[in-house]
Amino acid sequence: MDNEELVRNWHAAIIRDCHEILARDLTAAELAFIQSRGAFVALEFVEDTVHSFRGEPKELERFLRSET
């Protein structure tokens, strides 16, 4: 598996987790926030942060909108 495929799969997993927590589709800005990360350290940080907001959808929304 090359790095591009790994990053795409990682993005998809993070997006699935966000869907589950938020119980809705992500906005274009929220998707861009996730998909703009390509470095493994950044993806690990986003993934860990998303997991930390399980049961706290408002906090997750704030995180996903933190660059807007």
C-alpha distance (Angstrom), angle and dihedral (degrees) to the residues before:
residue distance angle dihedral
M1 . . .
D2 3.79 . .
N3 3.78 124.3 .
E4 3.82 94.1 -104.9
E5 3.78 91.7 56.9
L6 3.79 91.2 45.1
V7 3.81 91.0 51.7
R8 3.84 92.0 47.4
N9 3.80 90.4 50.7
W10 3.80 91.2 46.8
H11 3.81 90.7 50.6
A12 3.81 90.1 49.7
A13 3.81 91.9 50.8
I14 3.81 92.4 49.8
I15 3.81 90.9 47.6
R16 3.84 90.7 50.6
D17 3.81 89.7 51.6
C18 3.80 90.5 50.0
H19 3.82 91.2 49.6
E20 3.78 89.3 52.2
I21 3.81 94.5 48.9
L22 3.81 96.4 41.4
A23 3.83 96.2 37.0
R24 3.80 89.4 -141.3
D25 3.78 142.5 74.7
L26 3.77 116.6 -81.6
T27 3.78 120.6 -109.0
A28 3.79 120.2 -115.3
A29 3.81 89.8 -104.1
E30 3.82 92.0 50.9
L31 3.81 91.1 49.4
A32 3.79 90.4 48.3
F33 3.81 90.2 51.4
I34 3.80 90.2 57.4
Q35 3.78 98.6 36.9
S36 3.80 94.1 48.7
R37 3.80 88.4 69.3
G38 3.78 115.6 87.2
A39 3.77 105.2 151.9
F40 3.78 114.1 96.6
V41 3.81 93.4 -130.0
A42 3.80 91.1 52.6
L43 3.80 92.0 47.6
E44 3.78 91.3 48.9
F45 3.81 89.9 51.6
V46 3.82 92.5 49.2
E47 3.81 92.0 46.2
D48 3.81 92.8 48.9
T49 3.80 91.7 46.5
V50 3.81 92.8 49.2
H51 3.82 89.9 50.2
S52 3.81 90.4 50.2
F53 3.81 89.5 59.3
R54 3.81 96.2 57.9
G55 3.79 105.4 139.5
E56 3.81 91.1 15.3
P57 3.82 106.5 86.7
K58 3.82 94.9 162.9
E59 3.80 90.7 56.3
L60 3.80 90.5 48.2
E61 3.81 90.4 50.9
R62 3.81 89.9 52.2
F63 3.79 90.6 50.4
L64 3.82 93.7 48.4
R65 3.82 89.8 49.7
S66 3.79 95.6 44.6
E67 3.79 93.5 110.7
T68 3.80 98.0 48.5
